[in-house]
Amino acid sequence: MLRRLVRRSTSRSDVPVEDRPSKGRPIDLVHLARQTLGDRELEREILQLMACQVESCDARIDLATAAERRSLAHAIKGAARNVGAFALGDAAEAVEEEPADDGRLPAMKAELRRAGSFIRTLLG
């Protein structure tokens, strides 16, 4: 059921931050509401799942091999874009494209922490 309600989304990096409904928040809550058809319980469940995924990725990515980084980044990219965490999705995409480039990792880690903190605030 969850898969049917959560539609695939694409990158929003082509849309200026000031024109996004979220106005630069780590998660576009308008997008999330559309994805869940306004079901608040489903939103909460998805945010809880995302929080777990963000925490797990953040804990593992520093010690991961390039292949593992690519896999982690790919998983986070899709999940992030589906919930409306577009900056995280874009940062993860950069790591996925060049997983051995350590210069791309700090932006992804910063977005992981930013999204995780925002989700914890939302969930209370």
MODELLER restraints for C-alpha pairs under 7 A, 6 or more apart:
rsr = mdl.restraints
at = mdl.atoms
rsr.add(forms.Gaussian(group=physical.xy_distance, feature=features.Distance(at['CA:5:A'], at['CA:35:A']), mean=6.43, stdev=0.5))
rsr.add(forms.Gaussian(group=physical.xy_distance, feature=features.Distance(at['CA:5:A'], at['CA:36:A']), mean=5.79, stdev=0.5))
rsr.add(forms.Gaussian(group=physical.xy_distance, feature=features.Distance(at['CA:6:A'], at['CA:35:A']), mean=5.10, stdev=0.5))
rsr.add(forms.Gaussian(group=physical.xy_distance, feature=features.Distance(at['CA:6:A'], at['CA:36:A']), mean=6.19, stdev=0.5))
rsr.add(forms.Gaussian(group=physical.xy_distance, feature=features.Distance(at['CA:6:A'], at['CA:82:A']), mean=6.86, stdev=0.5))
rsr.add(forms.Gaussian(group=physical.xy_distance, feature=features.Distance(at['CA:7:A'], at['CA:35:A']), mean=6.08, stdev=0.5))
rsr.add(forms.Gaussian(group=physical.xy_distance, feature=features.Distance(at['CA:7:A'], at['CA:82:A']), mean=7.00, stdev=0.5))
rsr.add(forms.Gaussian(group=physical.xy_distance, feature=features.Distance(at['CA:8:A'], at['CA:82:A']), mean=6.05, stdev=0.5))
rsr.add(forms.Gaussian(group=physical.xy_distance, feature=features.Distance(at['CA:9:A'], at['CA:81:A']), mean=5.90, stdev=0.5))
rsr.add(forms.Gaussian(group=physical.xy_distance, feature=features.Distance(at['CA:9:A'], at['CA:82:A']), mean=5.56, stdev=0.5))
rsr.add(forms.Gaussian(group=physical.xy_distance, feature=features.Distance(at['CA:10:A'], at['CA:81:A']), mean=6.53, stdev=0.5))
rsr.add(forms.Gaussian(group=physical.xy_distance, feature=features.Distance(at['CA:11:A'], at['CA:81:A']), mean=6.72, stdev=0.5))
rsr.add(forms.Gaussian(group=physical.xy_distance, feature=features.Distance(at['CA:11:A'], at['CA:86:A']), mean=6.33, stdev=0.5))
rsr.add(forms.Gaussian(group=physical.xy_distance, feature=features.Distance(at['CA:11:A'], at['CA:90:A']), mean=6.89, stdev=0.5))
rsr.add(forms.Gaussian(group=physical.xy_distance, feature=features.Distance(at['CA:12:A'], at['CA:86:A']), mean=5.99, stdev=0.5))
rsr.add(forms.Gaussian(group=physical.xy_distance, feature=features.Distance(at['CA:17:A'], at['CA:23:A']), mean=5.84, stdev=0.5))
rsr.add(forms.Gaussian(group=physical.xy_distance, feature=features.Distance(at['CA:17:A'], at['CA:24:A']), mean=5.45, stdev=0.5))
rsr.add(forms.Gaussian(group=physical.xy_distance, feature=features.Distance(at['CA:18:A'], at['CA:24:A']), mean=6.94, stdev=0.5))
rsr.add(forms.Gaussian(group=physical.xy_distance, feature=features.Distance(at['CA:21:A'], at['CA:28:A']), mean=6.54, stdev=0.5))
rsr.add(forms.Gaussian(group=physical.xy_distance, feature=features.Distance(at['CA:21:A'], at['CA:30:A']), mean=6.36, stdev=0.5))
rsr.add(forms.Gaussian(group=physical.xy_distance, feature=features.Distance(at['CA:22:A'], at['CA:28:A']), mean=4.48, stdev=0.5))
rsr.add(forms.Gaussian(group=physical.xy_distance, feature=features.Distance(at['CA:22:A'], at['CA:29:A']), mean=6.43, stdev=0.5))
rsr.add(forms.Gaussian(group=physical.xy_distance, feature=features.Distance(at['CA:22:A'], at['CA:30:A']), mean=6.98, stdev=0.5))
rsr.add(forms.Gaussian(group=physical.xy_distance, feature=features.Distance(at['CA:26:A'], at['CA:85:A']), mean=5.57, stdev=0.5))
rsr.add(forms.Gaussian(group=physical.xy_distance, feature=features.Distance(at['CA:26:A'], at['CA:87:A']), mean=6.97, stdev=0.5))
rsr.add(forms.Gaussian(group=physical.xy_distance, feature=features.Distance(at['CA:26:A'], at['CA:114:A']), mean=6.40, stdev=0.5))
rsr.add(forms.Gaussian(group=physical.xy_distance, feature=features.Distance(at['CA:26:A'], at['CA:115:A']), mean=5.19, stdev=0.5))
rsr.add(forms.Gaussian(group=physical.xy_distance, feature=features.Distance(at['CA:26:A'], at['CA:118:A']), mean=6.68, stdev=0.5))
rsr.add(forms.Gaussian(group=physical.xy_distance, feature=features.Distance(at['CA:27:A'], at['CA:84:A']), mean=5.04, stdev=0.5))
rsr.add(forms.Gaussian(group=physical.xy_distance, feature=features.Distance(at['CA:27:A'], at['CA:85:A']), mean=4.31, stdev=0.5))
rsr.add(forms.Gaussian(group=physical.xy_distance, feature=features.Distance(at['CA:27:A'], at['CA:115:A']), mean=6.80, stdev=0.5))
rsr.add(forms.Gaussian(group=physical.xy_distance, feature=features.Distance(at['CA:28:A'], at['CA:84:A']), mean=4.73, stdev=0.5))
rsr.add(forms.Gaussian(group=physical.xy_distance, feature=features.Distance(at['CA:28:A'], at['CA:85:A']), mean=6.32, stdev=0.5))
rsr.add(forms.Gaussian(group=physical.xy_distance, feature=features.Distance(at['CA:29:A'], at['CA:84:A']), mean=6.89, stdev=0.5))
rsr.add(forms.Gaussian(group=physical.xy_distance, feature=features.Distance(at['CA:31:A'], at['CA:84:A']), mean=5.60, stdev=0.5))
rsr.add(forms.Gaussian(group=physical.xy_distance, feature=features.Distance(at['CA:32:A'], at['CA:43:A']), mean=6.93, stdev=0.5))
rsr.add(forms.Gaussian(group=physical.xy_distance, feature=features.Distance(at['CA:32:A'], at['CA:83:A']), mean=5.15, stdev=0.5))
rsr.add(forms.Gaussian(group=physical.xy_distance, feature=features.Distance(at['CA:32:A'], at['CA:84:A']), mean=5.82, stdev=0.5))
rsr.add(forms.Gaussian(group=physical.xy_distance, feature=features.Distance(at['CA:36:A'], at['CA:42:A']), mean=6.35, stdev=0.5))
rsr.add(forms.Gaussian(group=physical.xy_distance, feature=features.Distance(at['CA:36:A'], at['CA:43:A']), mean=6.21, stdev=0.5))
rsr.add(forms.Gaussian(group=physical.xy_distance, feature=features.Distance(at['CA:47:A'], at['CA:119:A']), mean=6.45, stdev=0.5))
rsr.add(forms.Gaussian(group=physical.xy_distance, feature=features.Distance(at['CA:51:A'], at['CA:116:A']), mean=5.73, stdev=0.5))
rsr.add(forms.Gaussian(group=physical.xy_distance, feature=features.Distance(at['CA:51:A'], at['CA:119:A']), mean=6.49, stdev=0.5))
rsr.add(forms.Gaussian(group=physical.xy_distance, feature=features.Distance(at['CA:54:A'], at['CA:112:A']), mean=5.88, stdev=0.5))
rsr.add(forms.Gaussian(group=physical.xy_distance, feature=features.Distance(at['CA:54:A'], at['CA:116:A']), mean=6.28, stdev=0.5))
rsr.add(forms.Gaussian(group=physical.xy_distance, feature=features.Distance(at['CA:57:A'], at['CA:72:A']), mean=6.45, stdev=0.5))
rsr.add(forms.Gaussian(group=physical.xy_distance, feature=features.Distance(at['CA:58:A'], at['CA:109:A']), mean=6.51, stdev=0.5))
rsr.add(forms.Gaussian(group=physical.xy_distance, feature=features.Distance(at['CA:58:A'], at['CA:112:A']), mean=6.59, stdev=0.5))
rsr.add(forms.Gaussian(group=physical.xy_distance, feature=features.Distance(at['CA:61:A'], at['CA:69:A']), mean=6.00, stdev=0.5))
rsr.add(forms.Gaussian(group=physical.xy_distance, feature=features.Distance(at['CA:66:A'], at['CA:99:A']), mean=5.03, stdev=0.5))
rsr.add(forms.Gaussian(group=physical.xy_distance, feature=features.Distance(at['CA:66:A'], at['CA:100:A']), mean=5.14, stdev=0.5))
rsr.add(forms.Gaussian(group=physical.xy_distance, feature=features.Distance(at['CA:69:A'], at['CA:96:A']), mean=6.98, stdev=0.5))
rsr.add(forms.Gaussian(group=physical.xy_distance, feature=features.Distance(at['CA:69:A'], at['CA:99:A']), mean=5.69, stdev=0.5))
rsr.add(forms.Gaussian(group=physical.xy_distance, feature=features.Distance(at['CA:70:A'], at['CA:95:A']), mean=6.71, stdev=0.5))
rsr.add(forms.Gaussian(group=physical.xy_distance, feature=features.Distance(at['CA:70:A'], at['CA:96:A']), mean=4.45, stdev=0.5))
rsr.add(forms.Gaussian(group=physical.xy_distance, feature=features.Distance(at['CA:70:A'], at['CA:99:A']), mean=5.45, stdev=0.5))
rsr.add(forms.Gaussian(group=physical.xy_distance, feature=features.Distance(at['CA:73:A'], at['CA:92:A']), mean=4.80, stdev=0.5))
rsr.add(forms.Gaussian(group=physical.xy_distance, feature=features.Distance(at['CA:73:A'], at['CA:93:A']), mean=6.56, stdev=0.5))
rsr.add(forms.Gaussian(group=physical.xy_distance, feature=features.Distance(at['CA:73:A'], at['CA:95:A']), mean=6.18, stdev=0.5))
rsr.add(forms.Gaussian(group=physical.xy_distance, feature=features.Distance(at['CA:73:A'], at['CA:96:A']), mean=5.20, stdev=0.5))
rsr.add(forms.Gaussian(group=physical.xy_distance, feature=features.Distance(at['CA:74:A'], at['CA:92:A']), mean=6.81, stdev=0.5))
rsr.add(forms.Gaussian(group=physical.xy_distance, feature=features.Distance(at['CA:74:A'], at['CA:93:A']), mean=6.82, stdev=0.5))
rsr.add(forms.Gaussian(group=physical.xy_distance, feature=features.Distance(at['CA:74:A'], at['CA:96:A']), mean=5.88, stdev=0.5))
rsr.add(forms.Gaussian(group=physical.xy_distance, feature=features.Distance(at['CA:76:A'], at['CA:89:A']), mean=6.76, stdev=0.5))
rsr.add(forms.Gaussian(group=physical.xy_distance, feature=features.Distance(at['CA:76:A'], at['CA:92:A']), mean=6.53, stdev=0.5))
rsr.add(forms.Gaussian(group=physical.xy_distance, feature=features.Distance(at['CA:77:A'], at['CA:88:A']), mean=6.96, stdev=0.5))
rsr.add(forms.Gaussian(group=physical.xy_distance, feature=features.Distance(at['CA:77:A'], at['CA:89:A']), mean=4.16, stdev=0.5))
rsr.add(forms.Gaussian(group=physical.xy_distance, feature=features.Distance(at['CA:77:A'], at['CA:92:A']), mean=5.24, stdev=0.5))
rsr.add(forms.Gaussian(group=physical.xy_distance, feature=features.Distance(at['CA:77:A'], at['CA:93:A']), mean=6.02, stdev=0.5))
rsr.add(forms.Gaussian(group=physical.xy_distance, feature=features.Distance(at['CA:78:A'], at['CA:89:A']), mean=6.86, stdev=0.5))
rsr.add(forms.Gaussian(group=physical.xy_distance, feature=features.Distance(at['CA:80:A'], at['CA:86:A']), mean=6.35, stdev=0.5))
rsr.add(forms.Gaussian(group=physical.xy_distance, feature=features.Distance(at['CA:80:A'], at['CA:88:A']), mean=6.18, stdev=0.5))
rsr.add(forms.Gaussian(group=physical.xy_distance, feature=features.Distance(at['CA:80:A'], at['CA:89:A']), mean=5.16, stdev=0.5))
rsr.add(forms.Gaussian(group=physical.xy_distance, feature=features.Distance(at['CA:81:A'], at['CA:89:A']), mean=5.48, stdev=0.5))
rsr.add(forms.Gaussian(group=physical.xy_distance, feature=features.Distance(at['CA:87:A'], at['CA:111:A']), mean=6.81, stdev=0.5))
rsr.add(forms.Gaussian(group=physical.xy_distance, feature=features.Distance(at['CA:88:A'], at['CA:108:A']), mean=6.36, stdev=0.5))
rsr.add(forms.Gaussian(group=physical.xy_distance, feature=features.Distance(at['CA:88:A'], at['CA:111:A']), mean=5.05, stdev=0.5))
rsr.add(forms.Gaussian(group=physical.xy_distance, feature=features.Distance(at['CA:88:A'], at['CA:112:A']), mean=6.44, stdev=0.5))
rsr.add(forms.Gaussian(group=physical.xy_distance, feature=features.Distance(at['CA:91:A'], at['CA:107:A']), mean=6.05, stdev=0.5))
rsr.add(forms.Gaussian(group=physical.xy_distance, feature=features.Distance(at['CA:91:A'], at['CA:108:A']), mean=4.79, stdev=0.5))
rsr.add(forms.Gaussian(group=physical.xy_distance, feature=features.Distance(at['CA:92:A'], at['CA:108:A']), mean=5.67, stdev=0.5))
rsr.add(forms.Gaussian(group=physical.xy_distance, feature=features.Distance(at['CA:94:A'], at['CA:104:A']), mean=6.51, stdev=0.5))
rsr.add(forms.Gaussian(group=physical.xy_distance, feature=features.Distance(at['CA:95:A'], at['CA:104:A']), mean=5.68, stdev=0.5))
rsr.add(forms.Gaussian(group=physical.xy_distance, feature=features.Distance(at['CA:95:A'], at['CA:105:A']), mean=6.34, stdev=0.5))
